[in-house]
């Protein structure tokens, strides 16, 4: 599970805060919608959560395609 908050879109770039699992500290995530490439920085101690950033980036791309980009979102997978 990952929470993304303060989602902001500026042209083709979406930036947000990323909170993996039970982290109280935020990391950052930036997604280029034109290329679907992303950059992230996870909070200290959560470096092992690389897949959380990938899930969040894919969800941001999908939400943008659907024309719905909320201010925050909880993403879960199995």
SULQUIPE-V831656 format. One record per residue. N is the residue number from 1. SS is DSSP state (@ for helix, = for strand, . for the rest). PHI is phi as a letter, one per 20 degrees, with the letter a starting at -180 (none if undefined). Layout:
N_SS_PHI + N_SS_PHI
This chain:
1_._none + 2_=_b + 3_=_d + 4_=_d + 5_=_c + 6_=_l + 7_=_f + 8_=_c + 9_=_d + 10_=_c + 11_._l + 12_._e + 13_=_d + 14_=_d + 15_=_c + 16_=_b + 17_=_e + 18_=_c + 19_=_c + 20_=_f + 21_._l + 22_._d + 23_._f + 24_._e + 25_._e + 26_._e + 27_=_d + 28_=_c + 29_=_b + 30_=_c + 31_=_c + 32_=_e + 33_._f + 34_._f + 35_._d + 36_._m + 37_=_e + 38_=_c + 39_=_c + 40_=_b + 41_=_c + 42_._e + 43_._f + 44_._g + 45_._n + 46_._d + 47_._f + 48_._f + 49_._e + 50_@_g + 51_@_f + 52_@_f + 53_@_f + 54_@_f + 55_@_f + 56_@_f + 57_@_f + 58_@_f + 59_@_f + 60_@_f + 61_@_f + 62_@_f + 63_@_f + 64_@_f + 65_@_f + 66_._f + 67_._m + 68_._c + 69_._c + 70_._f + 71_._f + 72_._b + 73_=_b + 74_=_d + 75_=_d + 76_._c + 77_._b + 78_._d
